Amino acid sequence: MHPAKVIGHVVASQKDESLLGVRLLLLQPTDWEGNPIDDYVVAADSVGAGYDESVFFVESREAAVAFPAIPPIDAGVVAIIDGVNLDPDYYGR
């Protein structure tokens, strides 16, 4: 699982039948402190995440099994992050 921030959504007028009714979110992957890393990711939403929320997303086959119809997707939002507590001794800060 990877942390990310929801920065928008994607509108697709044509999509696979198994994706009908599934929202597509635009994510900015982040590190554990919320700093942006990597390029944007489009992910199918399985938890009802909203704009500016921190989420966990998974990639590859794990993304598809979060949905009942197993759609053809590469990334899926599987959790909303309520908070992160970092141990400063563990991270050497």
C-alpha positions in Angstrom: 0.0 0.0 0.0 1.2 3.5 -0.8 0.1 6.8 0.8 -1.3 9.5 -1.5 -3.5 12.7 -1.5 -6.7 13.0 -3.6 -6.2 16.0 -5.8 -9.1 15.6 -8.2 -11.2 13.2 -10.2 -11.2 11.9 -13.8 -14.3 11.9 -16.0 -14.5 9.2 -18.6 -17.5 9.2 -21.0 -16.6 5.7 -22.2 -15.3 3.0 -19.9 -15.5 -0.8 -19.4 -18.9 -2.0 -18.2 -17.3 -3.3 -14.9 -16.3 0.3 -14.1 -19.8 1.8 -14.5 -20.6 3.7 -11.3 -17.0 3.5 -10.1 -15.3 6.9 -9.5 -11.8 7.5 -10.8 -9.6 9.7 -8.6 -6.5 11.6 -9.5 -3.9 10.9 -6.8 -0.6 12.6 -5.8 1.6 9.9 -4.2 3.2 11.1 -1.0 5.8 10.1 1.6 4.6 9.5 5.2 4.9 13.2 6.0 2.6 14.1 3.2 5.3 15.5 0.8 4.6 14.8 -2.9 6.7 12.1 -4.6 6.4 10.5 -8.0 4.0 11.2 -10.8 0.2 11.4 -10.6 -1.8 8.2 -10.5 -5.4 7.6 -11.6 -7.1 5.1 -9.2 -10.5 3.5 -8.9 -12.2 4.5 -5.6 -13.5 1.6 -3.5 -14.0 3.6 -0.2 -15.7 6.9 -1.1 -12.7 9.2 -0.7 -13.0 12.9 -1.3 -10.9 15.8 -2.4 -7.8 16.5 -0.3 -8.1 13.3 1.7 -5.1 11.2 2.5 -5.6 7.6 1.2 -3.9 4.3 0.7 -3.8 2.9 -2.8 -2.6 -0.4 -4.1 -1.4 -1.3 -7.6 -1.5 -4.3 -9.9 -3.8 -7.2 -9.3 -4.4 -6.2 -5.7 -6.2 -3.1 -7.0 -8.8 -5.2 -8.9 -9.7 -7.5 -6.0 -11.0 -4.6 -4.0 -14.1 -4.5 -6.3 -16.8 -7.1 -6.7 -16.7 -7.3 -10.5 -12.8 -7.4 -10.7 -12.5 -4.5 -13.2 -9.5 -4.0 -15.5 -7.6 -1.4 -13.3 -4.0 -0.9 -12.3 -4.6 1.2 -9.1 -7.3 1.3 -6.5 -8.0 3.3 -3.4 -8.5 0.9 -0.5 -8.4 3.0 2.6 -8.7 6.6 4.0 -5.9 7.6 6.3 -7.1 9.3 9.4 -3.7 10.0 10.8 0.0 9.0 10.9 2.2 8.9 14.0 5.9 8.8 13.2 8.4 7.7 15.9 11.1 10.3 15.7 13.7 7.9 17.3 13.0 5.3 14.6 13.4 7.8 11.7 16.5 9.4 13.2 15.1 12.9 13.7 
